[in-house]
């Protein structure tokens, strides 16, 4: 689905990521870890075409990302749901409107019942008419997850989804991710929280990838 072949990317002061090879197979579950500034967010951006490899090749659903037009990228992103670290809500829209925004932008529609069901699935049925500034950190993260999956993507990428929430909420978000994986979704979670990875051990078969010294390493066997 997403494949890296000896990918290198940097921002001017030398490579941040070097010679990265990776394959996200259908239905797989990956954790991406490493210290702050190691390149986790950059790697995720390469996964959904927001950045283009400076060297090497990134293939998105069998297509070379470098050869995709702007329209191609827009269509491809409907197949990839992204939970951004900063959530990126529009504060003048309600939770329900923010969740439905990807549908609106793509010209598709869903019934109010469908949107309400999804919002209920992430546990925000009582907040669907609230506005983002009124939400707690955990509520914002769950709303961001609902928005990421509203288009029924095949791949879900989450950038530090538990970085600003307490442990109980971290486990709740992890449970939602595991449920999505059991539905056949491919998941990659970027996190520095090793306790979260350990908590996943009883729930899901996952690979742990670590960025160290600009390179991607397998951090131990399958969980």
Residue pairs with C-beta under 8 A, 6 or more apart in sequence:
1 24
1 25
1 26
1 60
1 61
1 154
1 155
1 186
2 22
2 23
2 24
2 47
2 58
2 59
2 60
2 61
2 155
2 186
3 22
3 23
3 24
3 58
3 59
4 20
4 21
4 22
4 23
4 46
4 53
4 56
4 57
4 58
5 21
5 56
5 57
5 58
5 59
6 19
6 20
6 21
6 55
6 56
6 57
7 17
7 19
7 20
7 21
7 22
7 46
7 53
7 55
7 56
7 57
7 58
8 15
8 17
8 18
8 19
8 20
8 53
8 54
8 55
8 56
9 15
9 16
9 17
9 39
9 42
9 46
9 51
9 53
9 54
10 16
10 17
10 54
15 214
16 38
16 39
16 42
16 214
17 39
17 42
17 43
17 46
17 211
17 214
17 215
17 216
18 214
18 215
19 56
19 215
20 43
20 56
20 215
20 216
21 216
22 209
22 216
24 30
24 47
24 155
24 186
24 188
25 186
26 154
26 184
26 186
27 181
27 184
27 185
27 186
28 186
28 187
28 207
29 177
29 178
29 181
29 186
29 187
29 188
29 200
29 204
29 205
29 206
29 207
30 187
30 188
30 189
30 206
30 207
30 208
30 209
31 188
31 189
31 190
31 191
31 196
31 197
31 200
31 206
31 207
31 208
31 209
32 40
32 43
32 44
32 188
32 189
32 190
32 191
32 209
32 210
32 211
33 40
33 190
33 191
33 192
33 194
33 197
33 208
33 209
33 210
33 211
33 219
34 40
34 192
34 210
34 211
34 212
35 192
36 192
38 211
38 212
39 211
39 214
40 159
40 160
40 190
40 211
41 85
41 159
41 190
42 51
43 190
43 211
43 216
44 82
44 157
44 159
44 188
44 190
45 51
46 52
46 53
46 58
46 65
47 58
47 60
47 80
47 155
47 157
47 188
48 60
48 76
48 77
48 80
48 82
48 157
49 60
49 65
49 68
49 73
49 76
49 77
52 58
52 65
52 66
53 65
53 66
57 64
57 65
57 66
58 64
58 65
58 66
59 65
60 68
60 76
60 80
61 76
61 79
63 72
63 76
65 73
68 76
78 102
78 106
78 151
78 153
79 151
79 153
79 154
79 155
80 153
80 154
80 155
80 156
80 157
81 148
81 149
81 150
81 151
81 153
81 155
81 156
81 157
82 148
82 156
82 157
82 158
82 159
83 141
83 144
83 145
83 148
83 156
83 157
83 158
83 159
83 161
84 144
84 159
85 159
85 160
85 163
87 132
87 140
87 141
87 143
87 144
88 144
89 98
89 132
89 140
89 143
89 144
90 97
90 98
90 101
90 132
91 131
91 132
91 133
92 131
93 101
93 131
93 132
94 128
94 129
94 130
94 131
95 119
95 124
95 127
95 128
95 129
95 130
95 131
95 132
95 135
95 143
96 115
96 116
96 119
96 128
96 129
98 132
98 143
98 147
99 115
99 118
99 119
99 143
99 146
99 147
99 150
100 110
100 115
100 150
101 147
102 147
102 150
102 151
103 109
103 110
103 150
103 151
106 151
108 151
110 150
115 128
115 150
116 125
116 128
118 146
118 149
118 150
119 125
119 127
119 128
119 143
119 146
121 146
121 176
122 142
122 143
122 145
122 146
122 176
123 142
123 172
124 139
124 142
124 143
124 146
127 134
127 135
127 139
127 143
132 140
132 143
135 143
137 164
137 165
137 169
138 165
138 166
138 169
138 172
138 173
141 161
141 162
141 164
141 165
141 169
141 173
142 172
142 173
142 176
144 161
145 158
145 161
145 173
145 176
145 177
148 156
148 158
149 156
149 180
149 185
153 185
154 185
154 186
155 185
155 186
155 187
155 188
156 177
156 180
156 185
156 186
156 187
156 188
157 188
157 190
158 177
158 187
158 188
158 189
158 190
159 190
160 190
160 191
160 192
161 173
161 177
161 189
161 191
162 169
162 170
162 173
162 174
162 191
162 193
162 196
163 191
163 192
163 193
165 173
167 195
170 193
170 196
170 199
171 199
174 196
174 199
174 200
174 203
175 203
177 187
177 189
178 200
178 203
178 204
180 187
181 187
181 204
189 196
191 197
197 206
197 208
197 223
200 206
200 223
201 223
204 223
205 222
205 223
206 222
206 223
207 218
207 222
207 223
208 218
208 219
208 220
208 223
209 216
209 217
209 218
209 219
210 216
210 217
210 218
210 219
211 217
